[in-house]
Amino acid sequence: MTNVWRMFFTTSAVLLGFLLLSVPFVEPGSATFVVSVASFVMLAIMFVASGAFIYVDWDPFDDLL
């Protein structure tokens, strides 16, 4: 299951990188800015959560198998 968390972590990191590269081209107060901030929040939560899951080596399906 750690491979899945690593995939989420890596994908979130790459998408956050692309989002940070687009910051200079987004006008504050526009609809694009709102979508960018919402995307940043969701990606940051996934990045931190998957990092925490990797750190504690959490397997949600451990009890089922």
N, C-alpha and C positions, 0 to 999 in steps of 0.2 A: 504494500500500500504506500510505502514511502516514495516509490517511483511516481505515483499519481500526484502526491503532494509536491514533489520536485518539479513535475511538469507544470502544475499550477503556479508554482513559485517563479519558474523561468519565464513562462508566458506572461505573467503579471509584470515581471521586471522589464521585459522587452516592450510591452504595450505602454507601461509607464514612461519608458525612455522615449518612445515615439511621441507620446503626449507632451512630455516636457520639451521636446524639440519644436513642437508646434506653438508653444506659448508666445513667442515674439510675434506671431502672425495673427493672433486672435484679439479682436477689439473688446476691451472690457465693457460690459453692459449689453453685449449682443446676445442673441440666442445661441450662437456657437460657443460663447463663453460659458453660458449656463450648462450646456451639454458637456463641455470640457471639464468643468468643476465636478459635475455629477459623475462623470467617467473616472476622474481622478480619485474621488472618494471611494467608489466601488472597487477600483483596482488596488488602491492602497489597503483597503480592508482585506481583500483576498491575498495580497502580498504578505501582510503581517500575520494573518491567520495561517496561511500555508507554512510560513517560516516557523511559527509556533508549533504547528503539528509535526513538522520535521524535527524540531528540537526535542520535543517530548516523545517522539516516535509513537504517535497515536495511530492506532488501527481501529476504525469504528466497527469493523466486521470481525474483530478478534473473538468475541464471545459466540458468534454465530457458527464459526467453523470448528 
